[in-house]
Amino acid sequence: MEQLKERKDMDPRFTWDFTDLFPSDAAWEEEMKAVEADIDSLASVKGTLGASAASLKAGLDRYYAVHKRLFLAGTYAFFKVSSDNGDPAHQRMLGLTQRLEAKFSQTVSFLDPEILSIDPDVLDGYMKDPALSGYTHILEDTTRLRTHTLPAEQEALLAQFAQVRNTPDQVFTMYGDVDVQFEDVIDENGKPSPLTNGNFGVYRESKNQAVRKDAFEKMMGAFNRVINTIAANYTGLVQFDNTFARIRGYHSACEAALFAGNIPVSVYDSLVEAIHESLPTMKRYLALRKKVLKLDELNMYDLYVPMVEDVDYPMPFEDGKALVKKALAPLGKRYGELLDKAFNEHWIDVYENKGKSSGAYSAGVYGVHSFILLNYTDTLDDAFTLAHELGHAMHSYFSNETQDYANSDYFITVAEVASTVNEVLLTKYLLAHETDPKRRAYVLNHFLEGFRTTVFRQTLFAEFERKAHELDQAGTPLTAEVLNGIYHDLNALYYDGATVNPLQDVEWARIPHFYTSFYVYQYATGFSSAVAIANHIIETGDASDYLRFLTTGGSDYPLEELKVAGVDLTKPDTVRNAMKVFDESLSELEKLLG
C-alpha cells in the first residue's frame, strides 16, 4: 500500500469545504473573540429568570443564541483537527474552543438551579404561556433533573471541571491517531506495507491468514506497548464519571448517563439479557466460519475475513455512491435529492491522509449541513459505512430543518437508528437483486457480521465499561491486568468456539467510543430498532412514520420518538425479534454454503 499523503496534497474534490462554516481561519478567530464577549454578557441574565414568563424566555433566548454560535465555532475547530490531528495550528484551535466551552459552562451554570428555584406552581404557570412553547420540553426535562441538580454555587464549581473531562479522550486521540507507530505488515506479496488505523480493516479481511495475523499482532502490539499508560488514562475517565455520579446522587455512572435521555437502566439490562440468550446462535455462526474457512483453530483475527471464497466485490467511491442511492430509494424522492446534495456539495471527506482521524463519523451543523468523515478504501464495507454516515447526516438535516435550534439535537439513544436503517436497506437491496449464490452468500455474511459487530460486539463493549465502572466504584484499582481480564472473560463468553489469545485482551485499549461513556449500547439497540423499521418500510412501502421520526430532533424523549417509528424499547421484543432475523439469516447462509 502507498504511503499516506499529507493533508495539503489531497484532491480537493474529495475533501470538506470549510468555507461553508467560515470564510477563513481569520474570520473564525474574530468570531471566537465576539463569542467570548457574548459569554461574558450572559452573566447579566443571572437573577432574572424567575421574574416572569417573558424574563424566562428572554434568558433562554440569549443562552441558545450564544450556544449556537459557540457550537458553530467549535465544530469548525473539530473538523480542522479531524482532517489533520498532527497540525499544531489545528490543535491550538481545538484548545481555544475547549477553553471557551469550559468558560461557557461555568458562566451559565446558574441556569438550571435558578430555574429550579422558581416555585413549581409558578413555573407551571409560566410553561403554559404560549411564548414559551418552544421551551416546554426543555423546561420539563430541567424539572425532571431537579433531584440531581445542586445549588448554584456547587454547579458553578462542577462546571469548572468540564474541560478536564476531555483530557483522557485527548490523550487517547493523540496516541492513537498521531503518535502511535505501527510496524509494517508483510502483505500478500511478501513485501512490507504500512499499517494504519484506516487500512487495518482491509488487512483483517485478507484471505491470507498470515497477513491477518501479522496485522492483528502489530496493531494490538502498538497498544500493548503502552497498555499501562492507557489503563491509567482510562481509569481517570472512569473515576471522573463515578465521582460526578456520586456527587449528583445517582446510584451509578451508568444510571447517570442514561438518566439524561430518560432511559431506564432496565433497557440496558434487557439488552444484555437478550444477547446472552442468543449466544448459542453466535456459537453456531462461529462454528460455520471455522468450518468454511477450513481452520483447525478459529482465532479472533479470523473473524472479519469473508467466508465466501473467490468473490470479488470491489466498490470504488463513485460505484458506492450509486449503489447507496439505489438502495435508499424506498425513503422517497426528497431523501434522494438530499443524497445528491451531500455527494456534490462537499459534505464528505472521503480518503485517508496522514494525521486524519481514524474511523468514520457524521456531525450535523445547524443552519449549514452535516460533515461526514470517511477513510474510504474501495470495499463493500466502505459502501455500508457511507450509507451509515449518510443516515446520520439526513437525520440531522431533517431535524434541523423542522425544529428550532434549542430542540434540534437528538439524543444519542436514537442517534444510531437512522444510520443503521440505511445499512439494513442496503443489505435488503443487495439480497433482492443478487442471484449468484456466492455473491448472495457474501452479502448474507456481511449482514451477519453487522449483527456480530454492531449488536453482539457493542453489547460486549457495554458490559466491559459497566464492569470497569462498577469495579472502580467498589474500590478495585483498574490496573491493565484487571481491565485486560474483564475484556478476556467477555470475549471468551461472547466468542465461545474461538481462541482468545493474550493480545486480544488489550483490544479495549484502542476503542475510542469508551471515552464517551455508556454510548456503545445504543449501537445494539439502534441496530435492533433499525431492523424492525427497515422491514416495515420494505413490507409496506410506507416510510412516512420513519421520516416523521427523523424530524423530531430533541423535541421529546428518545423512547417516545422511537414509538413514532413503531418501536418500543421498553419491551424486550425489538431486540429478540432482531435476534430471530440473525438466526434466520444464519440458517440461509448455512444452506447456501452446503
FILUM-235518 format. One record per residue (C-alpha): residue number from 1; x, y, z. Coordinates in nm, 4 decimals, always signed. Layout:
N
NUM,X,Y,Z
...
// end
This chain:
594
1,+0.0000,+0.0000,+0.0000
2,+0.1123,+0.3535,-0.0721
3,+0.2384,+0.5882,+0.1947
4,-0.0277,+0.8268,+0.3227
5,-0.0393,+1.1715,+0.1652
6,-0.0103,+1.4918,+0.3636
7,-0.3398,+1.6776,+0.4035
8,-0.2250,+1.9592,+0.1740
9,-0.1697,+1.7098,-0.1078
10,-0.5220,+1.5627,-0.1034
11,-0.7524,+1.6106,-0.4039
12,-0.9972,+1.8889,-0.3029
13,-1.2781,+1.7135,-0.4918
14,-1.2879,+1.4604,-0.2084
15,-1.2355,+1.6874,+0.0918
16,-1.4567,+1.9128,+0.3002
17,-1.5160,+2.2744,+0.2054
18,-1.4676,+2.4612,+0.5324
19,-1.5885,+2.7913,+0.3814
20,-1.9411,+2.6577,+0.4368
21,-1.8687,+2.7353,+0.8027
22,-1.6216,+3.0268,+0.7978
23,-1.4558,+3.2036,+0.5033
24,-1.1139,+3.1771,+0.6699
25,-0.9308,+3.0967,+0.9918
26,-0.9005,+3.4702,+1.0489
27,-1.2795,+3.5065,+1.0366
28,-1.3046,+3.2209,+1.2858
29,-1.0604,+3.3981,+1.5206
30,-1.2742,+3.7131,+1.5103
31,-1.5888,+3.5137,+1.5815
32,-1.4208,+3.3476,+1.8794
33,-1.3479,+3.6906,+2.0282
34,-1.7058,+3.8018,+1.9699
35,-1.8483,+3.4825,+2.1194
36,-1.6293,+3.5221,+2.4283
37,-1.7673,+3.8714,+2.4782
38,-2.1198,+3.7342,+2.4456
39,-2.0417,+3.4626,+2.7003
40,-1.9301,+3.7309,+2.9440
41,-2.2549,+3.9199,+2.8874
42,-2.4605,+3.6150,+2.9852
43,-2.3701,+3.6788,+3.3484
44,-2.6264,+3.9592,+3.3452
45,-2.9046,+3.7036,+3.2938
46,-2.8424,+3.5648,+3.6425
47,-3.1207,+3.6565,+3.8844
48,-3.3736,+3.7493,+3.6122
49,-3.5246,+3.4154,+3.5101
50,-3.7951,+3.3925,+3.7762
51,-3.9361,+3.7425,+3.7331
52,-4.1903,+3.6471,+3.4647
53,-4.2531,+3.4171,+3.1722
54,-4.1164,+3.6898,+2.9448
55,-3.7963,+3.7169,+3.1502
56,-3.7513,+3.3386,+3.1428
57,-3.7949,+3.3368,+2.7652
58,-3.5528,+3.6260,+2.7202
59,-3.2873,+3.4477,+2.9271
60,-3.3268,+3.1205,+2.7383
61,-3.3209,+3.3035,+2.4047
62,-2.9873,+3.4643,+2.4943
63,-2.8449,+3.1340,+2.6182
64,-2.9295,+2.9434,+2.2996
65,-2.8160,+3.2267,+2.0726
66,-2.4672,+3.2130,+2.2252
67,-2.4712,+2.8329,+2.2393
68,-2.5455,+2.8178,+1.8658
69,-2.2544,+3.0446,+1.7765
70,-2.0145,+2.8643,+2.0098
71,-2.1175,+2.5275,+1.8638
72,-2.0559,+2.6523,+1.5098
73,-1.7095,+2.7800,+1.6031
74,-1.6331,+2.4633,+1.7966
75,-1.7275,+2.2302,+1.5128
76,-1.5071,+2.4272,+1.2739
77,-1.2090,+2.3621,+1.5006
78,-1.3101,+1.9995,+1.5500
79,-1.3324,+1.9359,+1.1764
80,-0.9949,+2.1021,+1.1223
81,-0.8360,+1.8743,+1.3804
82,-1.0118,+1.5684,+1.2373
83,-0.8644,+1.6415,+0.8964
84,-0.5110,+1.6502,+1.0430
85,-0.4664,+1.5833,+1.4144
86,-0.0935,+1.6463,+1.3901
87,-0.1196,+2.0089,+1.2740
88,-0.0193,+2.2364,+1.5673
89,-0.2432,+2.5161,+1.4365
90,-0.5420,+2.2832,+1.4478
91,-0.4501,+2.1650,+1.7968
92,-0.4352,+2.5274,+1.9092
93,-0.7802,+2.5957,+1.7619
94,-0.9294,+2.2989,+1.9425
95,-0.7641,+2.4070,+2.2662
96,-0.9113,+2.7576,+2.2341
97,-1.2531,+2.6105,+2.1658
98,-1.2393,+2.3800,+2.4672
99,-1.1317,+2.6690,+2.6892
100,-1.4258,+2.8749,+2.5657
101,-1.6673,+2.5833,+2.6081
102,-1.5495,+2.5425,+2.9662
103,-1.5943,+2.9150,+3.0273
104,-1.9422,+2.8996,+2.8777
105,-2.0393,+2.6066,+3.1019
106,-1.9104,+2.7891,+3.4062
107,-2.0847,+3.1154,+3.3141
108,-2.4265,+2.9568,+3.2589
109,-2.4027,+2.7056,+3.5432
110,-2.6580,+2.9146,+3.7340
111,-2.9238,+2.8447,+3.4721
112,-3.0762,+2.5135,+3.5863
113,-3.0518,+2.5848,+3.9608
114,-3.2179,+2.9237,+3.9091
115,-3.4998,+2.7724,+3.7034
116,-3.5484,+2.5070,+3.9705
117,-3.5587,+2.7740,+4.2418
118,-3.8779,+2.9118,+4.0877
119,-4.1820,+2.7955,+4.2829
120,-4.3094,+2.4810,+4.0996
121,-4.6634,+2.6206,+4.0693
122,-4.5304,+2.9499,+3.9324
123,-4.3057,+2.7645,+3.6850
124,-4.6005,+2.5533,+3.5716
125,-4.7878,+2.8755,+3.5049
126,-4.5002,+3.0160,+3.3025
127,-4.4861,+2.6981,+3.0947
128,-4.8481,+2.7458,+2.9929
129,-4.7565,+3.0803,+2.8322
130,-4.7623,+3.0372,+2.4505
131,-4.4449,+3.2493,+2.4239
132,-4.2525,+2.9692,+2.5987
133,-4.3947,+2.6887,+2.3837
134,-4.0588,+2.6335,+2.2159
135,-3.9026,+2.5609,+2.5535
136,-4.1755,+2.3395,+2.7022
137,-3.9899,+2.0088,+2.6669
138,-3.6619,+2.1642,+2.7802
139,-3.8233,+2.3054,+3.0940
140,-3.9995,+1.9779,+3.1661
141,-3.6674,+1.7997,+3.1339
142,-3.4968,+2.0508,+3.3628
143,-3.7559,+1.9913,+3.6334
144,-3.7131,+1.6138,+3.5898
145,-3.3457,+1.6611,+3.6786
146,-3.4393,+1.8509,+3.9978
147,-3.3231,+1.5762,+4.2360
148,-2.9797,+1.5627,+4.0680
149,-2.9161,+1.9364,+4.0339
150,-2.7057,+2.1056,+4.3016
151,-2.7288,+2.4595,+4.4374
152,-2.5967,+2.7255,+4.2003
153,-2.2608,+2.7697,+4.3794
154,-2.1884,+2.3967,+4.3619
155,-2.2993,+2.3765,+3.9973
156,-2.0580,+2.6607,+3.9185
157,-1.7783,+2.4665,+4.0888
158,-1.8532,+2.1458,+3.8944
159,-1.8725,+2.3383,+3.5672
160,-1.5055,+2.4299,+3.6049
161,-1.4195,+2.0626,+3.5513
162,-1.5859,+2.0422,+3.2083
163,-1.2567,+2.0806,+3.0228
164,-1.0838,+1.8277,+3.2495
165,-1.3379,+1.5630,+3.1418
166,-1.1994,+1.5845,+2.7855
167,-0.8386,+1.5158,+2.8850
168,-0.8453,+1.1310,+2.8766
169,-1.0059,+1.1420,+2.5317
170,-0.7411,+1.3884,+2.4102
171,-0.4612,+1.1702,+2.5450
172,-0.6089,+0.8649,+2.3717
173,-0.6546,+1.0550,+2.0430
174,-0.3030,+1.1947,+2.0447
175,-0.1597,+0.8475,+2.0861
176,-0.3995,+0.6511,+1.8673
177,-0.4145,+0.8959,+1.5752
178,-0.0864,+1.0873,+1.5911
179,+0.1979,+0.9433,+1.7987
180,+0.1375,+0.5709,+1.7555
181,+0.3981,+0.3919,+1.5442
182,+0.2851,+0.0745,+1.3711
183,+0.5300,-0.1717,+1.2276
184,+0.4859,-0.2521,+0.8585
185,+0.2701,-0.5506,+0.7703
186,+0.4083,-0.8185,+0.5423
187,+0.1423,-0.8172,+0.2713
188,+0.0117,-1.0875,+0.0359
189,+0.3133,-1.0379,-0.1892
190,+0.5592,-1.0828,+0.0962
191,+0.6538,-0.7139,+0.0953
192,+0.6476,-0.4655,+0.3869
193,+0.3417,-0.2414,+0.3709
194,+0.2375,+0.0457,+0.6014
195,-0.0229,-0.0283,+0.8695
196,-0.2650,+0.2486,+0.9669
197,-0.5875,+0.2749,+1.1627
198,-0.7643,+0.3236,+0.8316
199,-0.6307,+0.0213,+0.6445
200,-0.6292,-0.2207,+0.9400
201,-0.9792,-0.3295,+0.8383
202,-0.8541,-0.4157,+0.4903
203,-0.5793,-0.6386,+0.6301
204,-0.8267,-0.8097,+0.8648
205,-1.0242,-0.9180,+0.5585
206,-0.7214,-1.0607,+0.3773
207,-0.7664,-1.4161,+0.2506
208,-0.4129,-1.4862,+0.3688
209,-0.4255,-1.5810,+0.7373
210,-0.0602,-1.4875,+0.7846
211,-0.1404,-1.1297,+0.6746
212,-0.4416,-1.1133,+0.9081
213,-0.2347,-1.2441,+1.1971
214,+0.0535,-1.0066,+1.1255
215,-0.1741,-0.7006,+1.1062
216,-0.3564,-0.8041,+1.4243
217,-0.0368,-0.8578,+1.6217
218,+0.1191,-0.5303,+1.5066
219,-0.1963,-0.3266,+1.5687
220,-0.2579,-0.4710,+1.9141
221,+0.1135,-0.4736,+1.9865
222,+0.1328,-0.0971,+1.9385
223,-0.1266,-0.0539,+2.2118
224,+0.0123,-0.3305,+2.4288
225,+0.3465,-0.1482,+2.4437
226,+0.1791,+0.1378,+2.6319
227,-0.1004,-0.0617,+2.7948
228,-0.0228,+0.0590,+3.1487
229,-0.0362,+0.4206,+3.0338
230,-0.3670,+0.3693,+2.8531
231,-0.5094,+0.1839,+3.1552
232,-0.4168,+0.4738,+3.3816
233,-0.5655,+0.7195,+3.1340
234,-0.8930,+0.5264,+3.1066
235,-0.9055,+0.4855,+3.4843
236,-0.9021,+0.8651,+3.5126
237,-1.2127,+0.8829,+3.2970
238,-1.3913,+0.6102,+3.4936
239,-1.3087,+0.7798,+3.8239
240,-1.4338,+1.1110,+3.6873
241,-1.7637,+0.9502,+3.5818
242,-1.8128,+0.7766,+3.9149
243,-1.7249,+1.0861,+4.1157
244,-1.9728,+1.3067,+3.9319
245,-2.2453,+1.0401,+3.9518
246,-2.1943,+1.0165,+4.3281
247,-2.1930,+1.3945,+4.3729
248,-2.5207,+1.4238,+4.1851
249,-2.6880,+1.1452,+4.3803
250,-2.7048,+0.8687,+4.1203
251,-2.6628,+0.5039,+4.2128
252,-2.4071,+0.4532,+3.9361
253,-2.2360,+0.6224,+3.6437
254,-2.4484,+0.4059,+3.4135
255,-2.7683,+0.5406,+3.5688
256,-2.6335,+0.8966,+3.5418
257,-2.5526,+0.8564,+3.1716
258,-2.8894,+0.7019,+3.0857
259,-3.0911,+0.9411,+3.3019
260,-3.0038,+1.2299,+3.0718
261,-3.2150,+1.0683,+2.7995
262,-3.4795,+0.9443,+3.0432
263,-3.3747,+0.5851,+2.9687
264,-3.4336,+0.3349,+3.2493
265,-3.1367,+0.1112,+3.3300
266,-3.3735,-0.1797,+3.2627
267,-3.3340,-0.1105,+2.8877
268,-2.9575,-0.1661,+2.9274
269,-3.0157,-0.4791,+3.1346
270,-3.2713,-0.6290,+2.8975
271,-3.0351,-0.5778,+2.6023
272,-2.7597,-0.7734,+2.7757
273,-3.0083,-1.0435,+2.8773
274,-3.1441,-1.0836,+2.5232
275,-2.7948,-1.1051,+2.3732
276,-2.6860,-1.3635,+2.6293
277,-2.9914,-1.5697,+2.5299
278,-2.8673,-1.5625,+2.1689
279,-2.5063,-1.6605,+2.2371
280,-2.5761,-2.0204,+2.1249
281,-2.6613,-1.8816,+1.7797
282,-2.3360,-1.6867,+1.7816
283,-2.1514,-2.0089,+1.8678
284,-2.3214,-2.1722,+1.5691
285,-2.2101,-1.8834,+1.3477
286,-1.8505,-1.9190,+1.4663
287,-1.8623,-2.2937,+1.4025
288,-1.9782,-2.2293,+1.0458
289,-1.6991,-1.9748,+0.9966
290,-1.4380,-2.2196,+1.1252
291,-1.5691,-2.4972,+0.9003
292,-1.5993,-2.2881,+0.5839
293,-1.2538,-2.1334,+0.6287
294,-1.1155,-2.4852,+0.6906
295,-0.9344,-2.3782,+1.0057
296,-0.8144,-2.6109,+1.2787
297,-0.8403,-2.3177,+1.5172
298,-1.0540,-2.0040,+1.4811
299,-0.8626,-1.7021,+1.6079
300,-1.0005,-1.3560,+1.6746
301,-0.8158,-1.2269,+1.3691
302,-1.0128,-1.4743,+1.1568
303,-1.3491,-1.3142,+1.2354
304,-1.3502,-1.0444,+0.9688
305,-1.2386,-1.2255,+0.6537
306,-1.5371,-1.3003,+0.4257
307,-1.6305,-1.6662,+0.4440
308,-1.7170,-1.6879,+0.0755
309,-1.4122,-1.7574,-0.1413
310,-1.3431,-1.6138,-0.4860
311,-1.5972,-1.3330,-0.4572
312,-1.4564,-1.0067,-0.5782
313,-1.6739,-0.7176,-0.4627
314,-1.4725,-0.4008,-0.5340
315,-1.6546,-0.0780,-0.4593
316,-1.4834,+0.2431,-0.5799
317,-1.6340,+0.5578,-0.4323
318,-1.8392,+0.6501,-0.7402
319,-1.9891,+0.2993,-0.7509
320,-2.0542,+0.3155,-0.3776
321,-2.2492,+0.6401,-0.4165
322,-2.4647,+0.4961,-0.6956
323,-2.5349,+0.1758,-0.5035
324,-2.6325,+0.3591,-0.1860
325,-2.8690,+0.5907,-0.3700
326,-3.0500,+0.2974,-0.5347
327,-3.0780,+0.1118,-0.2062
328,-3.2268,+0.4126,-0.0271
329,-3.4890,+0.4812,-0.2938
330,-3.7712,+0.3472,-0.0654
331,-3.7158,+0.6561,+0.1515
332,-3.8572,+0.8808,-0.1200
333,-3.7691,+1.1435,-0.3766
334,-3.6724,+1.4182,-0.1308
335,-3.4322,+1.1875,+0.0503
336,-3.2661,+1.1045,-0.2822
337,-3.2299,+1.4731,-0.3686
338,-3.0571,+1.5356,-0.0367
339,-2.8170,+1.2479,-0.1073
340,-2.7190,+1.4258,-0.4290
341,-2.6519,+1.7439,-0.2303
342,-2.4281,+1.5510,+0.0061
343,-2.2345,+1.3977,-0.2843
344,-2.1996,+1.7198,-0.4835
345,-2.1531,+1.9877,-0.2171
346,-1.8519,+1.8615,-0.0198
347,-2.0379,+1.7153,+0.2763
348,-1.7984,+1.4177,+0.2656
349,-1.4242,+1.3952,+0.3353
350,-1.3535,+1.0688,+0.1568
351,-0.9993,+0.9323,+0.1759
352,-0.7414,+0.8809,+0.4493
353,-0.4478,+1.1182,+0.4834
354,-0.1638,+1.1485,+0.7301
355,-0.2943,+1.2607,+1.0710
356,-0.6611,+1.2285,+0.9770
357,-0.8893,+1.0870,+1.2460
358,-0.9488,+0.7157,+1.2110
359,-1.2878,+0.5538,+1.1540
360,-1.5879,+0.7481,+1.0331
361,-1.8445,+0.9934,+1.1692
362,-2.1119,+1.2427,+1.0731
363,-2.1670,+1.5681,+1.2584
364,-2.4595,+1.7959,+1.1791
365,-2.4192,+2.1728,+1.1888
366,-2.7435,+2.3661,+1.2398
367,-2.8168,+2.6021,+0.9534
368,-2.5409,+2.4555,+0.7347
369,-2.5325,+2.0781,+0.6719
370,-2.3677,+1.7644,+0.8057
371,-1.9980,+1.6912,+0.7660
372,-1.9131,+1.3250,+0.7041
373,-1.5659,+1.1844,+0.7701
374,-1.4683,+0.8632,+0.5921
375,-1.1472,+0.6698,+0.5372
376,-1.2687,+0.5063,+0.2155
377,-1.0694,+0.2100,+0.0791
378,-1.2943,+0.0939,-0.2113
379,-1.4563,-0.2072,-0.0430
380,-1.8198,-0.3091,+0.0004
381,-1.7742,-0.2392,+0.3726
382,-1.6934,+0.1206,+0.2815
383,-2.0202,+0.1495,+0.0887
384,-2.2016,+0.0330,+0.4015
385,-2.0098,+0.2912,+0.6048
386,-2.1119,+0.5577,+0.3530
387,-2.4773,+0.4560,+0.3846
388,-2.4426,+0.4535,+0.7642
389,-2.2981,+0.8037,+0.7916
390,-2.5480,+0.9412,+0.5398
391,-2.8199,+0.8132,+0.7709
392,-2.6782,+1.0286,+1.0490
393,-2.6461,+1.3209,+0.8093
394,-3.0066,+1.3030,+0.6940
395,-3.1341,+1.2582,+1.0493
396,-2.9575,+1.5829,+1.1395
397,-3.0784,+1.7563,+0.8238
398,-3.4455,+1.6720,+0.8761
399,-3.4269,+1.7536,+1.2484
400,-3.2536,+2.0860,+1.1889
401,-3.4974,+2.1753,+0.9133
402,-3.8036,+2.1060,+1.1300
403,-3.7006,+2.2044,+1.4821
404,-3.5684,+2.5306,+1.6201
405,-3.2095,+2.5236,+1.7429
406,-3.2998,+2.4533,+2.1058
407,-3.4888,+2.1355,+2.0089
408,-3.2844,+2.0190,+1.7102
409,-3.0219,+1.7952,+1.8690
410,-3.1445,+1.4370,+1.9077
411,-3.0380,+1.2130,+2.1945
412,-2.7640,+0.9580,+2.1359
413,-3.0165,+0.6825,+2.2136
414,-3.1746,+0.7369,+1.8720
415,-2.8539,+0.8506,+1.7013
416,-2.7692,+0.5076,+1.5586
417,-3.1172,+0.4246,+1.4306
418,-3.1208,+0.6277,+1.1082
419,-2.7680,+0.5202,+1.0206
420,-2.8469,+0.1517,+1.0642
421,-3.1795,+0.1715,+0.8796
422,-2.9704,+0.2718,+0.5778
423,-2.7375,-0.0239,+0.6261
424,-3.0280,-0.2687,+0.6520
425,-3.1942,-0.1191,+0.3436
426,-2.8658,-0.1594,+0.1549
427,-2.8460,-0.5226,+0.2634
428,-3.2068,-0.5879,+0.1619
429,-3.1441,-0.4232,-0.1774
430,-2.8408,-0.6401,-0.2440
431,-3.0243,-0.9576,-0.1414
432,-3.3250,-0.8646,-0.3560
433,-3.1123,-0.8168,-0.6678
434,-2.8353,-1.0703,-0.6218
435,-2.8963,-1.4112,-0.7806
436,-2.5445,-1.5510,-0.7860
437,-2.5280,-1.7934,-0.4883
438,-2.1734,-1.6945,-0.3910
439,-2.2349,-1.3209,-0.4026
440,-2.5636,-1.3706,-0.2183
441,-2.3792,-1.5693,+0.0465
442,-2.1233,-1.2877,+0.0612
443,-2.3975,-1.0316,+0.1345
444,-2.5568,-1.2579,+0.3959
445,-2.2153,-1.2968,+0.5563
446,-2.1890,-0.9171,+0.5650
447,-2.5348,-0.8889,+0.7210
448,-2.4449,-1.1431,+0.9879
449,-2.1236,-0.9533,+1.0520
450,-2.3395,-0.6459,+1.1083
451,-2.5179,-0.8338,+1.3844
452,-2.1899,-0.9641,+1.5254
453,-2.0071,-0.6312,+1.5254
454,-2.2965,-0.3926,+1.5943
455,-2.5171,-0.5942,+1.8283
456,-2.3040,-0.8626,+1.9929
457,-1.9706,-0.6781,+1.9928
458,-2.1169,-0.3456,+2.1078
459,-2.3091,-0.5198,+2.3853
460,-1.9796,-0.6815,+2.4879
461,-1.8309,-0.3297,+2.4950
462,-2.1270,-0.2116,+2.7021
463,-2.0637,-0.4870,+2.9547
464,-1.6930,-0.4010,+2.9650
465,-1.7381,-0.0350,+3.0514
466,-2.0099,-0.1116,+3.3027
467,-1.7938,-0.3720,+3.4790
468,-1.4990,-0.1301,+3.4804
469,-1.7107,+0.1443,+3.6385
470,-1.8594,-0.0972,+3.8922
471,-1.5171,-0.2285,+3.9968
472,-1.3851,+0.1240,+4.0467
473,-1.6998,+0.2170,+4.2404
474,-1.6351,-0.0836,+4.4656
475,-1.2769,+0.0290,+4.5290
476,-1.0897,-0.2106,+4.2966
477,-0.7887,-0.0438,+4.1262
478,-0.8272,-0.0607,+3.7475
479,-0.4832,-0.1821,+3.6506
480,-0.4036,-0.3011,+3.2993
481,-0.4213,-0.6567,+3.4302
482,-0.7713,-0.6023,+3.5690
483,-0.9024,-0.4357,+3.2525
484,-0.7422,-0.6996,+3.0313
485,-0.9022,-0.9662,+3.2498
486,-1.2502,-0.8166,+3.2143
487,-1.2092,-0.7997,+2.8392
488,-1.0702,-1.1541,+2.8165
489,-1.3603,-1.3064,+3.0091
490,-1.6184,-1.1240,+2.7975
491,-1.4546,-1.2342,+2.4727
492,-1.4439,-1.5924,+2.6000
493,-1.8172,-1.5694,+2.6778
494,-1.9290,-1.3997,+2.3564
495,-1.6949,-1.5880,+2.1219
496,-1.7236,-1.9382,+2.2630
497,-1.5590,-2.1565,+1.9998
498,-1.2854,-1.9097,+1.9072
499,-0.9374,-1.8839,+2.0574
500,-0.8954,-1.5684,+2.2658
501,-0.5208,-1.5065,+2.2730
502,-0.3464,-1.2608,+2.5088
503,-0.3118,-0.9830,+2.2512
504,-0.6899,-0.9830,+2.2047
505,-0.7149,-0.8917,+2.5736
506,-0.5755,-0.5425,+2.5014
507,-0.8180,-0.4563,+2.2200
508,-1.0237,-0.2438,+2.4602
509,-0.7308,-0.0014,+2.4663
510,-0.7853,+0.1035,+2.1022
511,-1.1643,+0.1610,+2.1203
512,-1.2346,+0.5375,+2.1008
513,-1.6010,+0.5060,+2.1992
514,-1.5068,+0.4115,+2.5552
515,-1.4240,+0.7799,+2.6054
516,-1.7929,+0.8631,+2.5575
517,-1.9143,+0.6566,+2.8480
518,-2.2196,+0.4305,+2.8109
519,-2.2673,+0.5255,+2.4477
520,-2.1981,+0.1938,+2.2746
521,-2.5060,+0.0000,+2.3946
522,-2.7083,+0.2274,+2.1687
523,-2.5450,+0.0774,+1.8610
524,-2.7050,-0.2532,+1.9600
525,-3.0486,-0.1096,+2.0423
526,-3.0236,+0.1112,+1.7314
527,-2.9437,-0.1840,+1.5048
528,-3.2296,-0.3870,+1.6503
529,-3.4688,-0.0936,+1.6052
530,-3.3444,-0.0374,+1.2510
531,-3.4106,-0.3987,+1.1520
532,-3.7728,-0.3564,+1.2605
533,-3.8132,-0.0191,+1.0844
534,-3.6472,-0.1277,+0.7573
535,-3.8550,-0.4446,+0.7433
536,-4.1708,-0.2365,+0.7876
537,-4.0711,+0.0059,+0.5096
538,-3.9948,-0.2748,+0.2649
539,-4.3014,-0.4813,+0.3504
540,-4.5477,-0.1891,+0.3374
541,-4.3777,+0.0557,+0.1017
542,-4.4592,+0.3250,+0.3573
543,-4.1736,+0.5276,+0.5055
544,-4.3909,+0.8127,+0.6351
545,-4.3734,+0.7244,+1.0064
546,-3.9972,+0.6803,+0.9847
547,-3.9492,+1.0111,+0.8013
548,-4.1628,+1.1791,+1.0682
549,-3.9351,+1.0248,+1.3315
550,-3.6360,+1.1877,+1.1571
551,-3.7892,+1.5330,+1.2090
552,-3.8379,+1.5017,+1.5861
553,-3.4849,+1.6071,+1.6828
554,-3.4717,+1.6562,+2.0585
555,-3.8325,+1.7664,+2.0958
556,-3.9231,+1.4577,+2.3010
557,-3.7523,+1.1774,+2.4909
558,-3.5872,+0.9159,+2.2678
559,-3.8061,+0.6236,+2.3707
560,-4.1145,+0.8310,+2.2823
561,-3.9624,+0.9383,+1.9495
562,-3.8929,+0.5759,+1.8572
563,-4.2577,+0.4949,+1.9170
564,-4.3357,+0.7358,+1.6302
565,-4.1438,+0.4930,+1.4079
566,-4.3234,+0.1932,+1.5607
567,-4.0507,+0.0751,+1.8023
568,-4.0900,+0.0293,+2.1792
569,-3.7567,-0.0398,+2.3526
570,-3.9177,-0.0658,+2.6950
571,-4.0247,-0.4138,+2.5853
572,-3.7742,-0.6904,+2.5017
573,-3.9481,-0.7749,+2.1740
574,-3.7399,-0.5462,+1.9491
575,-3.4030,-0.6999,+2.0370
576,-3.5389,-1.0554,+2.0489
577,-3.7047,-1.0160,+1.7082
578,-3.3754,-0.8892,+1.5673
579,-3.2077,-1.1988,+1.7070
580,-3.4640,-1.4108,+1.5193
581,-3.3582,-1.2365,+1.1979
582,-2.9966,-1.3171,+1.2860
583,-3.0882,-1.6828,+1.3327
584,-3.2896,-1.6967,+1.0081
585,-3.0123,-1.5296,+0.8074
586,-2.7591,-1.7728,+0.9518
587,-2.9789,-2.0667,+0.8520
588,-2.9965,-1.9382,+0.4924
589,-2.6204,-1.8922,+0.4804
590,-2.5679,-2.2450,+0.6164
591,-2.7803,-2.3821,+0.3318
592,-2.6019,-2.1733,+0.0671
593,-2.2646,-2.2932,+0.1883
594,-2.3784,-2.6516,+0.1916
// end
